[in-house]
Amino acid sequence: MALCGKVALITGGAQGIGRAVAEALLMSDCRVSLVDLNRNVGEESKTKLDAEFGEEKSLFIQCDVTDSGALQDAFKRTVERFGRLDVVINNAGINNEKNWEKTIQVNLTSVIKGTYLGLDYMSKEHGKEGGVIINVSSMAAFLHSPHQPVYTATKHGVIGFSRALADAAELGNYGVRINVLCPAFVDTPLLQTVSQEDNMGKFVKFKDDFKQRMDKFGVLKPSLIAEGMMRIITDESLNGAVMKITSSKGIHFHNYEPLSA
Ligand SMILES: NC(=O)c1ccc[n+]([C@@H]2O[C@H](COP(=O)([O-])OP(=O)(O)OC[C@H]3O[C@@H](n4cnc5c(N)ncnc54)[C@H](O)[C@@H]3O)[C@@H](O)[C@H]2O)c1
């Protein structure tokens, strides 16, 4: 996909991985809508991006992705402002084992809603021009940990949903590619939450074990995740792909066995 003039919507785009991806897209002359719960950080990021790329290139929309109406409205406002939609990145995520129902709502239910909204605005089924959706999972979907059982479940769910829908997109000729990105530990504010009782609940007692895993597996820079994301966005051959990004292997793909009876 040639990126110049294309429009991307990124949930959780105010900081961390989402923000790094927004910068990479703006550098490729895309226009970007940052959809995020956190108004202060979102507006701060927008001001910084305006200084570098110009005010007209991005939009910040304060939105809780778990509020269906607000998420719908964020898609509508993005298309009203920029006239089209080509890339949807369902990236907003939380780490909360104490309020685990919320974790399911943000990390899985809202990813499903964001994916269906992306199809409404991009699928050839609806007379649109096609595009690409990337759902952010995690290496937690492969290396399950004792600290985050519900987070792990949501990230498994994101992969299952996205791969099934990628097949539907191909069968139904939607013209929309649906892929998944699974980073290992990344240096973002989310990683600070692993030692907080408010987030981890009873699993906080395993925090030293969690930190040992971070030392063992290493902590990646958000810019490397943005590099992987740009590959998924631009490589037209990828649909139903699961990209993993780790310290030891860098950017690579998970290999699935072909279906057999
Ligand atoms: N940091 C890591 O180690 C890591 C590793 C693997 C996967 N991930 C995944 O990457 C994604 C981005 O995480 P990050 O590390 O950049 O975290 P982060 O906390 O730095 O950023 C997440 C953003 O999502 C926003 N957000 C949270 N709940 C929201 C809601 N209800 N509605 C709208 N926005 C909301 C936050 O305000 C924040 O700006 C998440 O899905 C996370 O699970 C992170």
The ligand as an SDF file (V2000), in Angstrom:
LIG
                    3D

 44 48  0  0  0  0  0  0  0  0999 V2000
    4.1130   -2.3240   26.5830 N   0  0  0  0  0  0  0  0  0  0  0  0
    4.1920   -3.6330   26.4260 C   0  0  0  0  0  0  0  0  0  0  0  0
    5.0710   -4.2960   27.0160 O   0  0  0  0  0  0  0  0  0  0  0  0
    3.2520   -4.3540   25.4880 C   0  0  0  0  0  0  0  0  0  0  0  0
    3.6220   -5.6450   25.0610 C   0  0  0  0  0  0  0  0  0  0  0  0
    2.7630   -6.3330   24.2030 C   0  0  0  0  0  0  0  0  0  0  0  0
    1.5740   -5.7620   23.7960 C   0  0  0  0  0  0  0  0  0  0  0  0
    1.2530   -4.5180   24.2310 N   0  0  0  0  0  0  0  0  0  0  0  0
   -0.0240   -3.9790   23.7710 C   0  0  0  0  0  0  0  0  0  0  0  0
    0.2200   -2.8100   23.0040 O   0  0  0  0  0  0  0  0  0  0  0  0
   -0.9180   -1.9560   23.0780 C   0  0  0  0  0  0  0  0  0  0  0  0
   -0.4610   -0.5540   23.4230 C   0  0  0  0  0  0  0  0  0  0  0  0
    0.1120   -0.5890   24.7070 O   0  0  0  0  0  0  0  0  0  0  0  0
    1.2430    0.4180   25.2300 P   0  0  0  0  0  0  0  0  0  0  0  0
    2.3150   -0.4180   25.7820 O   0  0  0  0  0  0  0  0  0  0  0  0
    1.5490    1.4440   24.2250 O   0  0  0  0  0  0  0  0  0  0  0  0
    0.4420    1.0110   26.4780 O   0  0  0  0  0  0  0  0  0  0  0  0
    0.2210    2.4970   26.9710 P   0  0  0  0  0  0  0  0  0  0  0  0
   -0.4550    2.3710   28.2880 O   0  0  0  0  0  0  0  0  0  0  0  0
    1.4840    3.2660   26.8780 O   0  0  0  0  0  0  0  0  0  0  0  0
   -0.8020    3.0760   25.8730 O   0  0  0  0  0  0  0  0  0  0  0  0
   -2.0990    2.5960   25.7780 C   0  0  0  0  0  0  0  0  0  0  0  0
   -3.0150    3.7390   25.3980 C   0  0  0  0  0  0  0  0  0  0  0  0
   -4.3480    3.2220   25.3670 O   0  0  0  0  0  0  0  0  0  0  0  0
   -5.2000    4.1730   25.9700 C   0  0  0  0  0  0  0  0  0  0  0  0
   -6.4080    3.5390   26.4970 N   0  0  0  0  0  0  0  0  0  0  0  0
   -6.5130    2.7010   27.5580 C   0  0  0  0  0  0  0  0  0  0  0  0
   -7.8010    2.3800   27.7560 N   0  0  0  0  0  0  0  0  0  0  0  0
   -8.5160    3.0350   26.8240 C   0  0  0  0  0  0  0  0  0  0  0  0
   -9.8990    3.1210   26.5290 C   0  0  0  0  0  0  0  0  0  0  0  0
  -10.8110    2.4740   27.2800 N   0  0  0  0  0  0  0  0  0  0  0  0
  -10.2990    3.8800   25.4790 N   0  0  0  0  0  0  0  0  0  0  0  0
   -9.3850    4.5550   24.7400 C   0  0  0  0  0  0  0  0  0  0  0  0
   -8.0620    4.5170   24.9790 N   0  0  0  0  0  0  0  0  0  0  0  0
   -7.6330    3.7610   26.0120 C   0  0  0  0  0  0  0  0  0  0  0  0
   -4.3720    4.8090   27.0760 C   0  0  0  0  0  0  0  0  0  0  0  0
   -4.8970    6.0700   27.4700 O   0  0  0  0  0  0  0  0  0  0  0  0
   -3.0010    4.8910   26.4160 C   0  0  0  0  0  0  0  0  0  0  0  0
   -2.7950    6.1180   25.7620 O   0  0  0  0  0  0  0  0  0  0  0  0
   -1.8640   -2.5890   24.0980 C   0  0  0  0  0  0  0  0  0  0  0  0
   -2.8690   -3.3050   23.4310 O   0  0  0  0  0  0  0  0  0  0  0  0
   -0.9550   -3.5270   24.8730 C   0  0  0  0  0  0  0  0  0  0  0  0
   -1.6680   -4.6130   25.4450 O   0  0  0  0  0  0  0  0  0  0  0  0
    2.0670   -3.7900   25.0630 C   0  0  0  0  0  0  0  0  0  0  0  0
  1  2  1  0
  2  3  2  0
  2  4  1  0
  4  5  1  0
  4 44  2  0
  5  6  2  0
  6  7  1  0
  7  8  2  0
  8  9  1  0
  8 44  1  0
  9 10  1  0
  9 42  1  0
 10 11  1  0
 11 12  1  0
 11 40  1  0
 12 13  1  0
 13 14  1  0
 14 15  2  0
 14 16  1  0
 14 17  1  0
 17 18  1  0
 18 19  2  0
 18 20  1  0
 18 21  1  0
 21 22  1  0
 22 23  1  0
 23 24  1  0
 23 38  1  0
 24 25  1  0
 25 26  1  0
 25 36  1  0
 26 27  1  0
 26 35  1  0
 27 28  2  0
 28 29  1  0
 29 30  1  0
 29 35  2  0
 30 31  1  0
 30 32  2  0
 32 33  1  0
 33 34  2  0
 34 35  1  0
 36 37  1  0
 36 38  1  0
 38 39  1  0
 40 41  1  0
 40 42  1  0
 42 43  1  0
M  CHG  2   8   1  16  -1
M  END
$$$$
